[in-house]
Amino acid sequence: MISTKGRYALRVMIDLAEHNNGNYIPLKDVAQRQGISKKYLEIIVKDLVKGGLVSGASGKGGGYRLCRTPEEYSVGEILNLTESASLTTVACLAESAQECPRAAACQTLPLWAEYDKMTHDFFYGKKLSMLIRTDGEG
């Protein structure tokens, strides 16, 4: 399940993309538009900055902006960065999982591997630019 943090991170990224005018966008503006607590967004954008997805500046004219164009971000990378749990669908397929002694005989492993690949391909195949409103209602 995608957490609130992951969903809100996507909303922040979309908001920054939709309101991009070359300047830094104050977080209070994003919080107001999105109806999300500024304090909670501070936690989220800290991760986004640390992960190199957005850059921040403090002081007058400060705020946040995307580091790349919206076409260069996949939804998968945003969710992977902000989700505390892996996007892997079952524990035995996680990168950090120990090798399962039943893997060779597991009748369900191919099912889980296929589902995991579909989930990965879905999120990594979606670009931030696909989520941006083009009707001026951002």
C-alpha positions, 0 to 999 in steps of 0.5 A: 500500500502506498503511504500518505507520504508517498501520495503527498510527495507526488502532489508536491512534485505535481504542484512544483511542476504546474507552478514552475516559473523558473523561481523557487516556490514557497512551501507555504503556497504548495501547502495551501494549494494542496490542503496539506500541513506545511509542517508535514510537507517540510518532512517530505521535501527534506527527503525530496531534496536529499534524493536530488529530486528538488532543490531548495533555497532559504530566505527571501525568494526561497522555496523549492523547485524541480531539478529536472523537467517533469518528463525526466521524473518517473512516478516510481522513483518518487515513490521509491524515494519517499516510501519507507517500505519498498515498492516490492509486492512481496517480502521474498522479492525485496532486494534486502531479502535473504534467499528463501530455501523454498524458492526453487520449489515455490509454486507461487514465486513466478506469480509474485515475480510477474506481479512485482514486475507489472507494478514496477513497470507501471510506476516507472513507466508513468512520468510526472509530466503525465500527471500535470494538468494542462487546462490551467487549473493547477 
